[in-house]
């Protein structure tokens, strides 16, 4: 299956979601797709407050589906390959064509790399 969008955004973090929200006010509905495999979004700027004991970690966690702007399609998958010369990204299950691509995947925290922190 292959889909086409005016804008494809890789990453549903603060950057990807805020850009999708802004663009969704300017271009037609269903012209934008966000690709991200995660179920949850963590508002990391609040983590310093959690570390100080003034908030709970659960306060930083939201379901990504609830953050995707209206008229923007969320493709819950990982991008396996970007074919820039074809304006195409490949996921595990489909090829997605785009006119414009934004790459904003954020970072992956590796708590397990710090001894004792993963527990």
C-alpha positions in Angstrom: 0.0 0.0 0.0 1.3 3.5 -0.8 0.0 6.8 0.5 0.8 10.4 -0.5 0.9 13.5 1.7 2.0 17.1 1.1 4.1 17.0 4.3 5.4 13.9 6.1 6.9 14.5 9.6 9.1 11.8 11.1 8.8 12.1 14.8 5.8 12.9 17.2 7.8 14.8 19.8 7.3 18.4 20.7 8.9 19.6 17.5 7.0 17.3 15.1 3.6 17.8 16.8 3.9 21.6 17.1 5.0 21.9 13.4 2.0 19.7 12.4 -0.3 21.8 14.4 0.9 25.0 12.8 0.8 23.6 9.2 -2.6 22.0 9.8 -4.0 25.6 10.1 -2.5 26.5 6.7 -3.0 23.5 4.4 -6.0 21.2 3.8 -6.9 18.4 6.2 -5.3 15.0 5.6 -2.4 16.6 3.8 0.0 16.0 6.7 1.2 12.7 8.2 3.3 12.1 11.3 5.2 8.9 11.5 6.2 7.7 15.0 6.0 4.2 16.6 5.7 5.3 20.2 2.5 5.1 22.1 3.4 7.8 24.6 4.9 11.2 24.5 7.0 12.4 27.5 7.2 16.2 28.2 10.9 16.1 29.1 11.3 19.8 30.2 9.2 18.8 33.3 11.6 16.1 34.3 13.8 18.5 36.3 10.7 19.3 38.4 10.1 15.5 38.8 13.7 15.2 39.9 13.1 17.9 42.5 10.1 15.9 43.8 7.6 18.6 42.9 5.8 16.5 40.2 5.3 12.9 39.4 6.8 11.2 36.3 3.2 10.2 35.3 2.5 14.0 34.9 5.0 14.1 32.0 3.3 11.2 30.0 0.6 11.6 27.5 -0.9 9.3 24.8 0.5 10.5 21.5 -2.9 9.9 19.8 -4.4 12.6 22.1 -1.7 15.1 20.9 -2.0 14.6 17.1 -3.8 17.7 15.7 -7.1 17.2 13.9 -6.7 16.6 10.2 -3.2 15.1 10.7 -2.8 11.4 10.1 -0.7 9.5 12.6 1.1 6.5 11.1 2.2 4.4 14.1 5.2 2.8 12.6 9.0 3.2 12.3 10.7 4.6 9.2 13.1 2.0 7.9 14.4 3.9 4.9 14.3 7.4 3.4 14.5 7.5 -0.4 15.0 11.2 -0.8 15.5 11.0 -4.6 12.1 9.4 -4.9 10.3 11.6 -2.2 9.4 8.4 -0.4 9.8 6.9 3.1 9.5 3.2 3.8 8.1 1.7 6.9 7.7 -2.0 7.9 4.4 -2.2 6.0 4.1 0.6 3.4 5.7 3.2 1.2 4.7 6.8 1.8 5.2 9.5 -0.8 5.6 13.1 0.2 6.1 16.6 -1.3 8.0 17.8 1.7 9.8 15.8 4.4 10.6 17.0 8.0 12.9 14.9 10.0 12.4 15.5 13.8 12.8 12.1 15.5 14.1 13.4 18.7 16.3 11.2 20.8 16.1 7.8 22.4 17.1 7.7 26.0 19.1 4.7 27.1 18.6 4.6 30.9 20.0 1.1 30.9 23.4 2.5 30.0 23.8 4.1 33.4 24.3 1.4 36.0 21.4 1.2 38.4 19.3 3.8 36.7 17.2 1.5 34.7 15.8 -0.1 37.9 
